[in-house]
C-alpha cells in the first residue's frame, strides 16, 4: 500500500517544489494550484497513452475548468487547490486545449507556449500583480519560445517561482543530479531577486 502525501505539494516534481518554496505565503496556494493542474495535465497527456483516453480525460478537465468550483468533486486535490484562484480558473482552459493538441501530435508548440504564458499571466492577475512584461518574457522562455540570455527582467516577489523555473530551464533542470554550484546559485538568485 502506497503512502499518501501529507501535503499536496509533496505530489509535485522536485523542480516545482523548489519553485514553490520561493512563493510568499499569501501567493503559495495559487501557485500550488497551477503547479498541480500542470502536472495533472502532463500526466494525462503523457506519450504512450491511447489518444482517445487522453482526449476523454482532458475533456473532463476542460469541463471542470468551465464550471463553478462549487460543482467540483471533493475527491480531486488539484481541483480543490484551484479554489485559491477565486473563480478565475476558467482562464486555464487554453492550457488543457494545448496539452490535447500536443498529445494528438499536432505541431502546436507556439500555441502551447502562448497557453502557458496566458496561464502565468492569469496567475499574476489572481495575485494582483500588475506589471506583466517580465512575467510574459519568463513564461515564454520557460515554454521554450524565447532565448533572451539572462535579460528577462526581474519579477515581483509574488511571481518568483516563475523566475526559479526559468533559471532551472537554463541549467537543464537537473539540480538534484550533481549540477555545478554556479547553476544552483543561479536558481537561488532567481528565487531571491526575481531574475
Order of alpha helices (4+ residues) and beta strands (2+ residues): alpha-alpha-alpha-alpha-alpha-alpha-alpha-alpha-alpha
